[in-house]
Amino acid sequence: MIPFVRDIKFDYGHCDQVSPLIRRVIANNPGPFTFTGTGTYIIGKGEVAVIDPGPDMADHLEAILAAVAGERVTHILITHNHLDHSPLAHPLAARTGAKIYAMPIEATTSDGEVTMEAGDDLAFKADVILSGGEIISGPGWTFEAIPTPGHTSNHICYGLAEENALFSGDHIMGWSTTVITPPDGDMGAYFASLDRIQAKGFATLWPTHGPPITEPAPFIQAYADHRRAREAQIIEQLAKGPASILTIVPVIYAAVDSRLHPAAARSIQAHVIQMVKDGRLLADAAPGLDTLLRLPD
């Protein structure tokens, strides 16, 4: 069982000091994939970094600018190019002169089968391309760029050395599991990324959506265990006979809001692709949502 954390106190447009070095402003874009909205983080004093400016909303831009009034924004760090994370980066950069940092876009998550609420920001372009391992610093703050592919191929997290904290984007969230959406999302890469973060031993995780995770080690383990349990559920369903993802999802996710079933189907597809690759499942064709799946003899 994942020990979800969902309690969060805030007011839209208001900047809260949430740790000695970290401030947060939450955008008014709540929804089934964003929880209470996009949490934009401001790190440091005087010369600051902004992480995940969020959706292109004029009121959110003004809230961020009000929060940094009298200060200089030097870095804009993006965890990945989804529409609830990156579109405000360019307007914020235009107003502040900051450089935008991110991993390169490798693919699109839209293949026509399912429309996701948090789609790709295809207009996004970073000023500084990250590959992982870079140290990004300012007065009183130091980040390590840590690639965490899985949710997207270009997802990256930022470790704040001074507080042993990680800005985890959508890689690890306290309020919900993370959607892994093929073809850009990759379940094998996601498991490896979870292991990478677990090994770092961070004291706190700050997701872009929702409250912080203050006991990361058991939470990350529960996250991984949950994914393994999903694989066991897939095998359990296929033990009854060949079936497709579209027929499996309503059974496995019977207790989940039906609005999330399309996203759940894509997450199951990510599991199936990896399980076929590992030889744990057989498929009549490349694993699509209606491809017939079966267990090996």
SULTA-V474680 format. One record per backbone hydrogen bond with DSSP energy under -1.0 kcal/mol. CO is the residue of the C=O (numbers start at 1). NH is the residue of the N-H. If there is no record, write none. Layout:
BEGIN
co	nh
CO	NH
CO	NH
END
This chain:
BEGIN
co	nh
2	4
11	14
16	24
21	44
22	18
22	19
23	42
24	16
25	40
26	13
27	29
31	35
34	37
35	31
38	27
40	25
41	51
42	23
43	49
45	47
46	72
48	74
48	75
49	43
50	77
51	41
54	88
55	57
57	61
58	62
59	63
60	64
61	65
62	66
63	67
64	68
66	69
68	71
72	48
74	99
75	50
76	101
77	52
79	156
80	82
81	121
82	85
82	86
85	54
86	89
88	92
89	93
90	94
91	95
92	96
93	97
99	76
100	127
100	128
101	78
102	130
117	119
119	83
120	122
121	124
128	102
134	145
136	143
138	141
141	138
142	161
143	136
144	159
145	133
146	157
150	186
152	150
152	155
155	148
157	146
158	167
159	144
160	165
164	203
164	204
165	160
166	206
167	158
168	171
169	208
174	5
181	185
186	190
187	191
188	192
189	193
190	194
191	195
192	196
193	197
194	198
195	199
198	201
204	166
205	213
208	39
213	205
215	219
216	220
217	221
218	222
219	223
220	224
221	225
222	226
223	227
224	228
225	229
226	230
227	231
228	232
229	233
230	234
231	235
232	236
233	237
234	238
235	239
237	240
238	241
243	293
244	248
245	249
248	252
249	253
251	254
253	256
257	260
258	261
260	264
261	265
262	266
263	267
264	268
265	269
266	270
267	271
268	272
269	273
270	274
271	275
272	276
273	277
274	278
275	280
275	281
276	279
282	294
289	246
292	284
293	243
294	282
END
